[in-house]
């Protein structure tokens, strides 16, 4: 982080970052009672992209320009993310998916393909469950909808598994519990969110050098204040509601593509066929959780044929 200490927060603003996306524009829209920030570029069939924690719309930059050569790419900051509004409630994935559905409706889009990573993948799946008639195709990367199985996640790691890199066979995601705590994470992390972020990137990436110092600074700035920490943790605090909602969903019938890192591939490969009838799961075993940064070309080589088929 030291090399960025001379850079002002302004340099990480949406207005500055969009300059790195030729042909894209920053936009805001009022949907479902919240103001959502999104960026848009390219032309063709619409593809809505949803980022995950602890990132923002900017996390799509390794793949956005290539996707925009064939598609109308819309990258939205979720409720509680980046410069989107951070209300006190509404962080269950069904409500967040409704935000994105209303975004599509207001843009006059009758059918969209939707892509999500991490928390964004959970929201993208909820979109497909709740608005199947609007969903052309679904792509999720390392983040499927919460189900009962997450209630079995261990509080204490298995012996020998909590090491420098996340263990794919016995993953220990302690932050899933930490983010359940209300009030305390804001006090601990305000002004120093980069400490958690730096540890996380090292733990869940095979090659953490693929996450540049500039990218780290962008995301640290986006999560460094109390309201942003509160709102993003609320994505995790609604998992019980998400699990309950999932009990009532019908299996997905549209084409579904799951892309898993070395951490998530086996779990996605086991889980997705239970909720989707037309599903393909692909593993990128030489990537950790942040697939766009570690293996952008492999991601594109999987996504583009799926969208074109």
KOLTORRO-375762 format. One record per residue (C-alpha): residue in one letter; x, y, z. Coordinates in steps of 0.05 Angstrom, whole numbers, plus 5000, padded with zeros to 4 digits. Layout:
N
AXYZ;...
END
This chain:
309
X500050005000;X505850475012;X506750634938;X499750924936;X500151394996;X501152004951;X494851864912;X488452204933;X481851844943;X479352234882;X483851814838;X479551214857;X472951554840;X468251264788;X469551874746;X477051734744;X476550974738;X471750994679;X477351314638;X480650624638;X474350344603;X474250674534;X467150684507;X463950584576;X459851094615;X458251204688;X450751214703;X446051224762;X438850984766;X433450954820;X430750244826;X426749884880;X427550484926;X435250534920;X440050914877;X444550424839;X451050594804;X452750224740;X457350294680;X455450114609;X459049994544;X458949594480;X452949384438;X449148754423;X445348284468;X445248544541;X449848234592;X449048464664;X455248354708;X455148354784;X461548384826;X463048084894;X466248234961;X470548624975;X470648934906;X466449384861;X464549444787;X471949574773;X473548834784;X470848684715;X476249104681;X480548504660;X474848244617;X469948814605;X473049094541;X473148414507;X465948264528;X463748944502;X466248764432;X460248304425;X455348504480;X452049094513;X455649034579;X452449324642;X456549264706;X452549454767;X454849604838;X450149214883;X445949534937;X451149714990;X457149694942;X461550264918;X457550884902;X450850524901;X446350714959;X447250365026;X440450315060;X439250005128;X435749395099;X434348995036;X440648575032;X437347905023;X439047654953;X431747664929;X431148414943;X438048544912;X436048144851;X429648564847;X434149184844;X437548894783;X431048664751;X428149364757;X434649634727;X433449174667;X426149384662;X427850124664;X433050024610;X427749684567;X431149014568;X426248434560;X431547884562;X438547914592;X444247454606;X446947554676;X453847414704;X455947454777;X462247324818;X462147154893;X456347544925;X454647784855;X453847054836;X448846954892;X444847554868;X445247324795;X442546644815;X436946964854;X435347384792;X434746744751;X430446404804;X425746994812;X425547264741;X426646664696;X422646974639;X427747544637;X433947104642;X436946874576;X443146544606;X446346524675;X453846524690;X456446464761;X463746484783;X465746234852;X459246414886;X452646044882;X446246184921;X446446054996;X443545375016;X443044975080;X450044695070;X453345345092;X450445235161;X455444655167;X461545095156;X466544985214;X467745485269;X474645185281;X479044955222;X480844225215;X487944065238;X493244245187;X488344585139;X488845315160;X495345475124;X497946035079;X493245865022;X486045645028;X485244885029;X480644654973;X478544015009;X477244345077;X476345095064;X476145535125;X472546195111;X472546515180;X470247185152;X463446875139;X462646875214;X466247535227;X461647885177;X455647645217;X457648095276;X454048755277;X457749395295;X464549115314;X467549015244;X466149755229;X469949965291;X475849505277;X476549625202;X474650355191;X480650695160;X484550045156;X480349585113;X486649435072;X489248995128;X483548505120;X483748565045;X491248435039;X490647805082;X484547565043;X487747644974;X493847264996;X489646705026;X484746584970;X489046724908;X494246254881;X498246854855;X496347464895;X501147894854;X495747874799;X491748354843;X495649004829;X497149524882;X492650004845;X486749514846;X487849394920;X487750134933;X481250214893;X477749694935;X480749915001;X478050614987;X471150334971;X470549945037;X474350395085;X468550745119;X463450495169;X457450525124;X460850115069;X463149585119;X456249555151;X452649485084;X457348965055;X457048545118;X449448565112;X450148145049;X452547585096;X447647735152;X441747565108;X443946855092;X438346545135;X433146915094;X436646705030;X436645975051;X429246025068;X427646345001;X431545794964;X426945274993;X421345544950;X425045624883;X423745194823;X429744884786;X432845344734;X431345164662;X435445674624;X442745504605;X447145574666;X454745614667;X458645534731;X466045714734;X469845494795;X476845634820;X481045094853;X477245264917;X470145234892;X469844784831;X468244134867;X462744464909;X459644794848;X460144154808;X456343784863;X451244324879;X449044654815;X446044034782;X441044014840;X438244694823;X439244754747;X436944274692;X441444544637;X448144664671;X455544624654;X460844704707;X468044864688;X474044884734;X480045354728;X484644974773;X490545454765;X486546034795;X484346234863;X477846594880;X479247234841;X478646924772;X478247564731;X484947794757;X488647124759;X486246804694;X482247314652;X483646974585;X481346294610;X475046624637;X473646944569;X475146294532;X469645954573;X464546524575;X464546754503;X462846084470;X457445964523;X454146634508;X454746534433;X451945824432;
END
